[in-house]
């Protein structure tokens, strides 16, 4: 691993693996549906991540800074979407029998929406490019690829952690508490996204 990639991964470590909006959503989905069920949403999210990272690296970030109303609209839509996910998880905690089977994890399109309407991700990506846009041997394409793959690994780990918590809390009453706790965390993330 070259020094530029190592430096980028060290920079990304606290950003990618700390509890943030994406990680909490994938932990909740992993807890509810299992790790494998999170992959379609993860692929959607990370294809969008790679495309947005390339766009910002190639100058889209400058255009977004000149259009604060667009950035604010994205922020509100993204916060609303995360709150909708939180409400669904809260209701899932109270469901019984057939209603539980009717629940479905977020799919590929939902993963794309989650990234596209999260302007905080745009800020992190822009910040990353202030440090690594001229990293020797990486370039915009390399930085976008390393960033995306590292983020995908973080989501997989958080989904596995969510699943592990479900196994620890396997009694139906405990499952309700876990779902509602995760829903409350997602609602907190939505509020943070709307106000930050």
N, C-alpha and C positions, 0 to 999 in steps of 0.2 A: 504494500500500500504506500503510495507516494505521500510526501509531506503535505501537499495541498489537500488531498482527500482526508488525511488524518486530522489536519487543522479544522476542516469543515465539519467532520463528524464530532469533534470535541465541542465546536461551537453549537452544533445542533442537539447535543445530548440533553441539556436541560429543557430545550424547547420541544423536542419530540417526545420525551418520555415522562414529562411531568403531567399531572392531571389537568388537561385542557378540554375544550369542547369536544373535539374529535375523539380523544381518548375516552372520555366519559360515555359518549354515545356508543362507542364500540365495546366498552366494558359492559354496558347495559344490554346490548344486543347479544354479546357472548353469553352473559348470564341467562338471558331469556331463551335463546334459540340454539346455543352452541357455537363453537368457533367456526365450523365449516359454513354455517348459515350467514356469517358476516362477510364472506369473500366477495359475493356480487357487489355489495355496497362499497367494500374496500376497493375493488377494481374501479368502480365508477368514480369514487372519491380521488383515487390516485391518478387516473387518466386525466381528470380535471386538474389535479395538482400539477402534474407535469406540464400540461398545456398553459396553465396560468403562470407557472414559474418561468417557462420559456418566454411568454408574452411580457412579463415584468422585466425579465433579464434583457429583453430586446427593446424596452422603452415604454411599455404599456403603463408602468407605474407612474411615469411623468405625466401621462395624459390623465390618469385617475386623480392625481393631486390637483389638477386643474379643474376637476368636476366634483366638488365636495357634495353636491346634492345627490349625485349618482352613488357615491360611496355611502352616504347616509341611508339611502333607499335600500342598498344591498344589506346594510347593517340591520335595519328593521325587518326586512324579509327573512334574513337568516335567523334572527332571534325568534321570530314568529314560528319558523319551521322547527327549531329546536324545542320551543315550548309545546308545539303540537306533538312532537315525539315524546316529551315528558308526560303529557296528559295521557297518551296512549299507554305508556308504561305504567302509570298510576292506576288506570282502569284495569290493566292486565293483572295487577296484583290482587284484584278483588274478584276476578272471573273464576268460574268453576266449570268443570266438565267440557261440554262442546264448545263453549265460548273460548276456552283456552286453546283448543285446536284450531279455531278460526283465525287466531292471531298469526301474522306473517312478519318476517324481518324486513327491514328496508332493503330495497333492491339496488341494481346498478344505477338507475336514474336518480333515486333518492340520495345515493352517495355523491353523485355529481352535483346535485342541488346543494347538498350540505357544504361542499367546498365553494361553489360559485357564489353563494350568498353569505360567505364568511369573510368580510373585509379584514378581519384581524389576521387571517392567513396571508392576505396580500401585504400587510404591514411587515409580518415576519419575513416573508420572501424578499421584500424590498430591502429590509435591514440586512438580510443575508448577502444580497448583492452589493451592498456598500462595502462589505468586507472581502468578498470572494469573486467579484466579477472579472478580475484580471488574474485569478489564481493560475500559475503556470501549469500547463498540461490539462486543465479542466475546461475552461471556457464556459459559456452560458449553457450549452448542451450538457456538459459534464456535471455542472453544479445542479442543474434541474434534475438530472437522473439520480445523482447521489442523494439529494434532498428527498425525492419522491420515494426511492427504495428504503431509505432510513425511516421515513414516516410510515410506510407500509408495515415495516417490521414492528414499529411501536404500536400500531393499531392491533396487530396480531397478538402481541404480548398482553395488551390491555383486554382484548377479547378473551384470551385464555385465563387471565386473572378473574374476569367476571364469571366465567364458567366454573372456575375453582371455588369461588365464593358460593355459587349455587349448590355445588356438591356439599359444601360445609353446612349450608342452610337448606337442607332437603325437605324438612317437614313443611306441609302446606302453609301453616301459620308463619313459619320463618320465611318462606318464599314470598309471601305477601309483604312482609316487612322489608325484605331485600329489594323487591321490585319498587316499593314505595320510597325506600331510601335512595335508590338509584334515580327514580323519577324526580325526587326533590333536588338531587344534585344537578340533573339536567335542567330543571327549571331555574336553578341558580345560575347555571351557565348561560341560559337564554337571557336572563335579566342582566348579567354581566355583559353579554354581547350587545344588548340594546343600549346600555348606559355608558359603556367604555368609549 
